C-alpha cells in the first residue's frame, strides 16, 4: 500500500502561498509606480527671487504653479516641451511679476496650449487703492487673461472649491482676501492644497502674516501637510504658528542663494531679510528635507 507523504503536501501549500505573496507584492509595486507623480521646483534664471513649479501627473498631464519672472520663461518652456508641449492646468497664486511674469510671456509670445487657468483676483480699483506702486503688475496679468487664445479657459476659483486634476484632488484653502489691505497683493495669494497618493502639498504663494492668521482661523483642520511651499520666498511671510499647524516633513523653498544666505552684497547675514528665522522655525519642527531654488531645478517623485 502506497503511503502519502504529508510533508510533500505541506511544501506544496507553502509554495503556493509564497507564489501568491510574490504576485501580490508585484501588483502593489506596479500600482505604486503607475500612480507616481513628479514635482519639479524650478530654478531662478536671474538675480530676482521667483516661484515656479511644474507637476507631471500619473497620466502625463501637466500642472504649473506660477512660473516665475519673464526671465524664467525659457526654462519653463523647455520643461513643458519635454512633457508634451502643453499645459493642462495652470494656477497663478497672485499677480506679482516674480510669479506671473513667465505666464504672461508664454501666453503673449508662444503658441503653447493652456487648457485651464485658475486665478483669484481683485478688480483693478482694489490694486490701485491698496498697492498702487505695483498695480501695473496686476494690470499686466488681467490684460493677458483677456488674450483670445486663453480667455475662455480662465476660471476664478472660490473658497474651498475642489478640483480633480487627473486623479490629484485639489482644494482651494485661500483666495483673494479683499478685506486684508496690509501687504495687500501678497496677502491676496491663492492657497492650494493637493492630495497626491498618500501625501499632501500646501502651496502658500506669498501668504503673509495676516492671511496666514485667516487660514489658522478658518482652515486650521485642513492645514497639516506632508510638503509645504514656504511662503514669500522664505522671508517676511507667514508666521511660525502657521508652520506649526502645517507640521511638514519636506519644505520647498522658492529662495535664491542671496536670500537664503541673507546676503545683500556684503556677505552672509549682511541683509535684513528674515530667511534665517524661518529656517530655524522649520528646523525646530523637524523638517527632514529642504528643497531650495538656489540649487537648481530639482524633481521629486511622490508615491
PETA-V654841 format. One record per residue. N is the residue number from 0. RES is the residue in one letter. PHI is phi as a letter, one per 40 degrees, with the letter a starting at -180 (999 if undefined). Layout:
# PETA-V654841
{{N,RES,PHI} {N,RES,PHI}}
This chain:
# PETA-V654841
{{0,X,999} {1,X,c} {2,X,c} {3,X,c} {4,X,c} {5,X,c} {6,X,c} {7,X,c} {8,X,c} {9,X,c} {10,X,c} {11,X,c} {12,X,c} {13,X,c} {14,X,c} {15,X,c} {16,X,c} {17,X,c} {18,X,c} {19,X,c} {20,X,c} {21,X,c} {22,X,c} {23,X,c} {24,X,c} {25,X,c} {26,X,c} {27,X,c} {28,X,c} {29,X,c} {30,X,c} {31,X,d} {32,X,c} {33,X,c} {34,X,c} {35,X,c} {36,X,b} {37,X,b} {38,X,b} {39,X,b} {40,X,c} {41,X,c} {42,X,c} {43,X,c} {44,X,b} {45,X,a} {46,X,c} {47,X,c} {48,X,c} {49,X,a} {50,X,a} {51,X,a} {52,X,b} {53,X,b} {54,X,b} {55,X,b} {56,X,c} {57,X,c} {58,X,b} {59,X,g} {60,X,c} {61,X,b} {62,X,b} {63,X,b} {64,X,b} {65,X,f} {66,X,i} {67,X,h} {68,X,c} {69,X,c} {70,X,c} {71,X,c} {72,X,c} {73,X,c} {74,X,c} {75,X,c} {76,X,d} {77,X,d} {78,X,c} {79,X,c} {80,X,c} {81,X,c} {82,X,c} {83,X,h} {84,X,g} {85,X,a} {86,X,b} {87,X,c} {88,X,a} {89,X,b} {90,X,b} {91,X,b} {92,X,c} {93,X,a} {94,X,c} {95,X,d} {96,X,c} {97,X,c} {98,X,b} {99,X,b} {100,X,c} {101,X,c} {102,X,d} {103,X,d} {104,X,c} {105,X,c} {106,X,c} {107,X,c} {108,X,b} {109,X,b} {110,X,b} {111,X,c} {112,X,c} {113,X,b} {114,X,c} {115,X,a} {116,X,b} {117,X,b} {118,X,b} {119,X,a} {120,X,b} {121,X,c} {122,X,c} {123,X,c} {124,X,d} {125,X,c} {126,X,c} {127,X,c} {128,X,c} {129,X,b} {130,X,a} {131,X,c} {132,X,c} {133,X,b} {134,X,c} {135,X,c} {136,X,c} {137,X,c} {138,X,c} {139,X,c} {140,X,c} {141,X,c} {142,X,c} {143,X,c} {144,X,c} {145,X,c} {146,X,d} {147,X,d} {148,X,c} {149,X,b} {150,X,d} {151,X,c} {152,X,b} {153,X,c} {154,X,b} {155,X,c} {156,X,c} {157,X,b} {158,X,c} {159,X,g} {160,X,c} {161,X,b} {162,X,b} {163,X,b} {164,X,b} {165,X,f} {166,X,g} {167,X,c} {168,X,c} {169,X,b} {170,X,b} {171,X,c} {172,X,c} {173,X,a} {174,X,b} {175,X,c} {176,X,f} {177,X,c} {178,X,c} {179,X,c} {180,X,b} {181,X,c} {182,X,f} {183,X,d} {184,X,c} {185,X,d} {186,X,c} {187,X,c} {188,X,c} {189,X,c} {190,X,b} {191,X,b} {192,X,b} {193,X,b} {194,X,b} {195,X,b} {196,X,f} {197,X,c} {198,X,b} {199,X,a} {200,X,b} {201,X,b} {202,X,c} {203,X,c} {204,X,f} {205,X,b} {206,X,d} {207,X,b} {208,X,d} {209,X,c} {210,X,c} {211,X,c} {212,X,c} {213,X,c} {214,X,c} {215,X,c} {216,X,c} {217,X,b} {218,X,b} {219,X,d} {220,X,c} {221,X,b} {222,X,c} {223,X,d} {224,X,a} {225,X,c} {226,X,b} {227,X,b} {228,X,c} {229,X,c} {230,X,c} {231,X,f} {232,X,g} {233,X,g} {234,X,a} {235,X,f} {236,X,b} {237,X,c} {238,X,c} {239,X,c} {240,X,c} {241,X,c} {242,X,c} {243,X,c} {244,X,c} {245,X,c} {246,X,f} {247,X,c} {248,X,c} {249,X,b} {250,X,b} {251,X,c} {252,X,b} {253,X,c} {254,X,b} {255,X,c} {256,X,c} {257,X,c} {258,X,c} {259,X,d} {260,X,c} {261,X,f} {262,X,b} {263,X,c} {264,X,h} {265,X,b} {266,X,h} {267,X,d} {268,X,g} {269,X,c} {270,X,c} {271,X,b} {272,X,c} {273,X,b} {274,X,c} {275,X,c} {276,X,c} {277,X,c} {278,X,d} {279,X,c} {280,X,d} {281,X,c} {282,X,c} {283,X,c} {284,X,c} {285,X,g} {286,X,d} {287,X,c} {288,X,a} {289,X,b} {290,X,b} {291,X,b} {292,X,d} {293,X,d} {294,X,c} {295,X,g} {296,X,c} {297,X,b} {298,X,b} {299,X,b} {300,X,c} {301,X,b} {302,X,b}}
